């Protein structure tokens, strides 16, 4: 990684919508100047919060030996831009997993090791990072080491991680889930739908081991106002998860949407037009602001990839690899910073509902 830029002054985010957040992918960025530019463009957008991944495998290459240089740099540069960080923890170093398994494969014997990393992270960055997500999309087999999805194992991981994080930093907010939207039924080899998964966590008593729920919800081709249904994937599907929390006496806990948005790739079946994407994104924030008093922040996937992927995932970014903003960036900026009226030319294209 290149040497961190010097001589930076403290900046502050100018925004009228503190719930606006973006998901960054700075962990795989090589040049510090590009990390800085990503964070500058986040601040200029009017987003006061980022979700950022801090892989365990990048920090603790050898058991008990932490290398915080890259992580320190990201945290410092975000602080200087006036940004809050929601930290996502995951990925297993080679010494902690079984031979021949993937980076998402966490054996039970390594739960305590992961919790120690989480505690060390929480203690080191207590002044900068209050919200910490345990794992990513554990309701998908690919994110669970290509093992059968198992809410009971995740509940145990939550329990040991929660205890150690709270010991290290009692003020930390531990988020469960970061659950993927999926329609997979029990017994699927691919995963388990997030509604059944969260219900299972409550049946296991996991509510004692998280302070908030992290959720992924995407719009696909549906407008943001389309009502939710258990057999459909759309933006308001998160309301069904909220109802599971309410039914289990957890209405006091907030939800953070750590991934959301629409895709405007020209050749993807589930994409929308760029004008639709801009309209749907703004209407989604407006709908959430008016109706979801339980929502903490809503984070767009994703700000930018370090390199264009030359496929449909590029349709989710707000800026491309060369830091060129897309139309949705400017519209979201106008909304967040209060530059535009509630209705703009992008909000309702002709014939759009």
N, C-alpha and C positions, 0 to 999 in steps of 0.2 A: 504494500500500500504506500502511495506517495506520502511525503511529509505533509503534515496538516498545515493549512494556510495560517499565517501569523498576522498579528495586528488587527484582528477582527474586533469590532465594537458591538456592544449589546444592542439588539434589535427587539422590537415589540410587534406583536400581531395586531393589525387594525381590522376588527371584524365586528359585525352586529349579530352574527349567528355562531355562538360558541359551540353549537352542536356539530358544526361542519368539521370533518376529519378526513384524512386520506391515509391509505395504506401504502407505506414505502417499502422498497426492497434494497436497502442500502448495504445489507450484509454481504452482497456479492459484488459490490462496487469496488474497483481497484484504486481509482484516483480520488484522493481527498477533495480535490477541486470539484469533482462531479457530485460528491456527497453534499458539499456545501451548496452547489447550485440547485440541487433537488430541494434542499431545505429552504433556500431563499425563495424558490418558486412556490413552495407550500405556504410560506408566510405571505407572499404577495397575493396568493389566492384568497387569503382571509381564513384559512384553516388553522385553528390554534392547536390542533392535536394530530399526532401521527400514531399509527400502529406500526411497530417495527419489530422484526424477528431478531432474536439474539440466540443463535444456535449454541447449545451446550457443546457440540462437537468442535466448534471453532475456538472455544475458550479453554476447555480442559482436555487438551490433547493427551496428556498423561494423567493418571489418577492422582488427584490431590495437588496438581500443579496448574494454576490458572494463568492464562495470558490475556490480560484485559486491554491491551493496547488498542485494538480495533474498536472494541466496545466503548472504551473511554472516549475515543475520538468522535464517534457518532453521537454519544450523549452530550459531549461538550459543544459540538457544533449545533445540535438541536437547541440546547440551552441558550446559546448566543443568538439564535434566531427567535427566541421567545416562545418556543414550542413545547407543549406537553407531550410526553411519550406514554403510550400503552405498550408494554413489553410482552412479546409472545416468546415462550421458551419451548424448546424441543430439539430434536435431532441428537442421536446417541453416538458418542465417540466409540471407536473400534474396541477399546479395552473394556467397555461396559456392555457390549452386546455379543451374542453368540456368533461364531464364525459362519460366514456365508449369508448373513442376514443384512437387511437394508438399514439405512440410517434412521428409519422410523420404527425399528424393532427394539422395543424396550422390555427386556426380560424382568420378571418379578424381582429377581435378585438384585437388579440395579435401581429399583424404585428409590431406595434410600440414598443412593449416589446422586440420582437426579435431584432429589429433595435438597441435598447438601449444596449442589450447584445453585438451585433456586434461592436458597437461603443466603448464600454468599453474594449472589446478584442483588437480592433485596437489600442486604446490608450495605453493600458498596454504593448503591445508587438511591439510597433512601431519600436524599434531598432532591432528587430529580424525577424519580419514577415511583408513582404510588400504585398504579394498576398493572397487575401481572397475570397473564393468561397461561394456564397450564395446558400445554400441548396444542395441537391443531387438528380439527376435524377427526376426533377419535371414533366417530360413527362411520368412517369409511375404512375399509380394510387396507387400502394402499397407504393410508396415513397411520395405520396401527400395525405396521410391519408386515403387511400381507398375512396377518393372522385373522381368525374370526373376530368380528367386532364383539366386545365384551364389556358392557357397562359396569359389571362388578369389578373388573380389573381396573378400569378407569376410576371408579369410586375409591379404590384403595390407593391409587396414585394420588388422587386429590387429597385424601386424608393425610398421608405422610408429608406431602408437599405443603399443605396448608399449615400444619403444625410447625414445620421448620421455618417457613416464611414468617409466620407471626412471631416466632421467637426472635428472629433476626430483625424484624421491623414490624412492631405491632400495628403501625398505621397503614400498612400495605393493604390494598384491596385485591383479593384473589378472585379471578374470574375463571369459571368453569366453561368448558365446551369449545367455543369457537366452532360450533357444529355446522356441518355442511347441509344444505338443503337437498334432500333426496327422497324418492318415493319407495326405496327398497323396503321390502317386507321382512319380518323375522325369518331367519333361516337363509337369507341371501348370502352368497359368498362375497358380494361387493360391499355391503354395508347394511346399515339400519336407518330407517327414516328418523329424523331428529325428534319427532313428536314422541314416538315410542321410546327413544333413547333417554330423553329427559324424564319421562314418566318412570322409567326403570331406575334412574338415579335417585328419584325421590323415594321409590319403594325401598331402596337400599339405604336410606338415611343420609345420602350425600349432601343434603342441604346444610348440614352442620359444618361443611368443609368448603364452602364458597360464599363469597360476599355479593357476587353479581354474576350474571350469565352473559357470555359472549356468543353472538349469533351471526351466521352468514345468511343473507337473504338477497336473492337476485330477481330482477324483473323479467328476464328473458324477453319475450315479445309482448307481454301484457302491460297495459298501462298501470301506473302506480295505484290508481283508485280501485282496481278490480278486487272484489272481496276474496278473502282466503277460503280455501277448501282443502281438506286433508289429502285429496287426490290430485292436487294441482300445485305446481311450483310458481310462485309469483311474489311480488314485493311484500304484500301484506301477510304472507304466511307466518311471519314473526308473531302476529297476533294470536295464532294458535298455540305457539310456545308460551306466550305470556299467560294464556288461560290455564295452561298446565301449572305454571308457577302459582297463579292465584288459587287454583283448586287445592294446592298443597300448602296453603298458608304462607306463601313467600311473596306476597304482593308488595312488601316493603323493599324488596331487592330490585335494583335497576337492571336494565338490559343495555348492553353496548353492542351495536351492530358493527362488527369489525371488518366485514366485507359486504359490499352491496354495489349495485349499479346495473347499467345496461351496456350492451356491446354493439358497436357500429361497424364491424368488419363487413366488407362488401360481399363476402362469399360464405358466410356462416349461416346455417339454417335458423339459428336462434337469435340472430342479430336484428337490429332495427336501423333505420336511416339515421345519419348524423343529426338531422334536425329533430327527429323523434327522441334520440338519446338525450339531447340537451333539454328538450321539453319534459321528458319523463323524469330526468334527474332533479330538475328544479321542483316539479310538482310533487315528487317523493319527499323532498325536504319540507315543503310546505304542508303536505299531509301529515307528516310526522310531528311537525311543530304544533299543528292544530289539534292533534288527536292522541298523541302518545306522551303523556306526562311521566311515564316510567322510563323513557329513553334518555340515556346519558349522552352518548355521542353516536353519530352515524358516519362511518368511514368508507369512502369510495375505494373500491379496488379498480385500478391501482394508479398511483401517481405516474410511475415510469418504470420500465424495465432497463437494466444496464445496457442491453442490446436488443434491438428489435428481433422478435422471434419468428417473423415472416410467416405468421399463421393467425388463426382467429383470436388467440389471447391478446394480440396487439390491439384489438378493438376495444379492450377494457381500459386502456391507459388514457390519462388526461394530457400527457405530453409524450412525445416520442423520444427515442434514444438520443436524438440531436437537440433535445430540449425545446422543440417547437410545440407550442400549445395547440390543442385541438379546439374546435368551437365550444365544446362543452366546458372547457376550462374557463373561457371568458364569461360564459353565462353563469357558471357557478361562482365565479369571482364577483360578478356584479351583484348576485344575490347575497353572498356572504358579507360583502363590504358595504351593502346598502346603496349601490350606485344606480340601481334600476328599480322601476315600479314593479309591483307584484306580477303584473302581466307584461310580457314582452313578445316580440315577434316569434321567438322560439317556443314559447310556452304551448301554444295550441296551433300547430300547422293547419292549413285548410283541410277540412274533412276529418281532422283528428279528434278523438273523444278522450 
